[in-house]
């Protein structure tokens, strides 16, 4: 999840909030990863149930509007993969989310394996507690 999360950082996961509130775009979540759901991944929610997502010329479009991702370096391009191909519009199924890693060039995410069902979400990344110099609450981005 570089550049926003580094190797050797330790996080606390909030496993309660999603019992009362739905995940939101920008939330960093921990979930059981495909194909066998035995490992856990940490990724950012990009698209919500019912939304239409398109990857075009290195940018993400949600319902036809370009997603401004201020938490990524300006030179970041979001490349397509086997599930989300260039220019193809996909509608996110009910009760599912599309998740991307912040390190787009080196991330195995929904562009390859498709939507994540809500029941596979373990929780929301809540607090960085190690190293102490990085300790603090993880706040989701504000989208325009």
Secondary structure, DSSP 4 states (H G I P E B T S, - for coil): -TTTS-TT-EEEEE-SGGGTS---TT-EEEEEETTTS-EEEEEEEEE-TT-EEEEETTEEEETTEEPP-TTS-TT------SSS-BT-EEEPPTTEEEEE-SSGGG--SHHHH--EEGGGEEEEEEEEEESGGG-EE-PPP---
